Amino acid sequence: MIRVILAVLFVALFLILSLPIQLVLLIVGKFNPIAKKKASLAIVSWAFNVVSFICGIKKTVIGEENVPKDKAVLYVGNHRSIFDIVVAYPRVPGPTGFISKKEVLKVPLLNIWMIFLDCLFLDRKDIRKGLEMILSAIDKVKSGISIFIYPEGTRNKTDAPMGDFHKGSFKIAQKTDCPIIPVVINHSRDIFENHSPFIKPAHVTLEYCKPIIMSELSKEDQKNIDGYVKKIMEETYIKNEQ
């Protein structure tokens, strides 16, 4: 329980004490938006790394060389734990926005950091707003900002490697032809969900699969891109689960 208390305490203190930093970054952003994005990424990545340290999370990272450093990409991740973002976000090499559920906007101070980091918020009950969010994500990728999405739509709480992928998640890559980077995380549920409400040390594997370029696929694979990517990710997940 001590790890839970320390993690919650650190996050609360970080959000409160970082308010002056947010104000400074808000001013910086008016003159140098890129500097604001880079600083926000560095600060939040540091905070996530501290949380990982407190929780005793060790990481094995595979295939990081597969992530392009000179262009925006669409990260596609499997989602099994609330710690998936804590594990994955500090590894992104450039400005990256996560697609999150709109309810997160209600969390004070955290919502400001997420907006600074180009995160987008999905209203699952409003199809029109969902389409508007996808269009916003497409614009961000075209402007050089990567997007990280969980195509399952919610955490997978079953014993199956992954849930069904939503085909609409891939429209960002279809409209921009940006590389799709499958990101597969194993053992993240061992941190918290498998023994809630306790946090226990865990060894997590994070693998970046080879980039997928939509325009280089066959017409059939483009049409069934959700199944194509899911197959690659499931094979990777099963390999790393052994």
N, C-alpha and C positions, 0 to 999 in steps of 0.2 A: 504493500500500500504506500510505502514511503516514496516510491518512484512516481506513483500517480500524483501524490501531493506536490512533489518537487516540480513535476512537469507542468501541472496546472498553475502552480505559483509562478514559475518562470514565464509562461505564456501571458499570464495576467500582468505581471510586472513589465514585460516587454511591450505589450500593447499600450499600457499607461505611460511608461517612460519614453516611448518612441513618438509620442504625440508632437513634441517640439521638432523632432526630426522630420515628421510628416509636413509640418508647416514650412520648414526650410526647403524641403524637396518641392513643395507646391510652388514656392517662389522661383526655385531653380528651373522648374519645368517651364515657366513662362519664357525663359530666355534660352534654355538648352534642354529640350525634351529628351534627347538621347542620354545626356548625363543623368537626368532624373531616373530614367528606366534602368540604366546600369547600376546606379547607386541603390535603387529599390531592390533589384535582384540580389545584389551583394548582401544587403542588410537582412533580407528575409531568408536567404540561403544560410547565412550565419546563424540566425535564430533556429532554423530547422535542424542544423547540425548540432546545436546545443541541446535541443530536445532529444535528438538521437543519442547523444552522449549520456544524458540523464537517464534515458530509458534502457541503456545498455544495448543499443542496436549496432550490430556489426554488419558490414556490407561487402559482398563480393560483386564486383561490377564486370560484366563481360560485354565485349563488342562496342565499347564507347567510341572506337575509331569509325564506326558506321554512321555516326551523326555528323552531317555536314556542318562546318563552322562558318560558311560564307553565304548561307541562304536560309530562309525560313522553311520550316518543315511542319508536318502534321504528326505529332506524337500520338500514337494509339496505344493505350494501356489497359491491362486487365485490372479489375478493381475488387479487392477482397478485404481491404482494411482501411480504417480512417488514417492509418499511418502511411498509406501508399504515396501521398503527396509529400509527406515529410521526408520519405526516403528518396523519391525521384527528383523533386524540384531542385535541390542544390546541385544536381549534376548537369542541368541544362546550360549550354555554353553562351546563350544570348537571350535577349528579351523573349519571354514566353508567357502566354496567358492561358490559364486553365479555364475550361468550361465547367461551371459549377451550378448547383441548383440555386434558384433565386432566393431561397430562405436564408442563405448565408449573408445576404445583404442586410439582414436585421442585426447582425453581430457588430456592435460598435467598435470602431478603430480597426478591427480586422477587415471590415468592408472597404476602408480607405486604402489599406495596403493592397488589397486585391484589385481595386480600381487602378492604383498606381502601376500594378503589374500586368495591366491589360487583360485581366480576367473577364469573362463574359458569364452572364447568368441566365440559366434556362428556366423558363416557365413551362413545366410539363403539361399543364392543363390548357394552355393557349397555343394552338397550332400556328396562328399568325405570328405571335411573338417569337415562337421557336424559329420560324423561317427568317424573321428579322435578325435574330441572333446569329444564325448561320451566315447571313449576308455580311454582318459585322465581322465575323471571323474571317470570311473571305477577304474583306478589305484589309484586315490586319496582316494576313499572310502576304498580300500583295505589297504592303508597306514594309515588309521585312520582319514582322513579328511572328514567331512560331506559336502554334496552338497545341495544347495538350487536351485530349478528349478521352473519355471512357465510353466506348460504344455500347457497353452493356446497359448504360443508363443509370445503374445503381450498383451497390456492392453485391457481389455474388456470395450468398450465404449458404450455398449448397456444397456438396462434395464433388460436383462436376468441376472440371478445370475452369470453365468459363460459361457464362450465360449467352443467350442470343445477342448478336450484334445488330444495332440499328443501322440500316443502310444509309439513312440520312446523315450519319456521322461523317461519311466519306465525301459528301458534296464539296467540302472545303478543298480536298485534293482534286476532285473532278473539275472544279472551276478554275483552279490555279495551276494544276499539274505540279504542285510542290511534292517533294519526296514524302512518302509515308514511312515513319519509323515505328515499327512495332516495339513496344516496351513491355517486357514480361517480368513480373515480380513474383517471386516464390517466398513462402514462409512469413509474409507480413502479418498474417492472422495470429502467428505465434507470439506477437508482441502484446496484443490486447484481447482480441475477440475470442480466442480459444479458452480464455480463463478470466473473462470480465467479472468483476471490475478491477482486476489486478493487471499491472504491467510487469512483464518479465523480459529479461534479456533474450535476444533472438538473433540468429544469423540469417540475414535476408540476401537473396540473390536477385540482382537486377541485370537483365540482359537486353541489349539493344540489337535487334535483328537487322539484317541488311536492308537498305532503303528500297522501297517499292515505288516505281514511277508509273503512274496510271497509263500514260500514253504508250508505254513500252509493253503493256500487257495485251493479250489477245482480247478481241471484242467480248468473248464469253466471260473471261476473267474480270474485265472492266464492269460488265453487267452484274456480276456476282462478287463484287469486290469485298463485301462484308464477309462472305464465306471464305474467300481466298485468304484474307488477312487472318481471320480467326483460325484457320487450319494451321498456318505458320505459327501463330502464337500458342495454340494448344500443343503442338509438337514440341515447342521450346519449353513450355511449362512442364510437360511430362518428363522431358529430359532432365530438367533441373530439379525436379521433385525427387528424383531417385538418389 
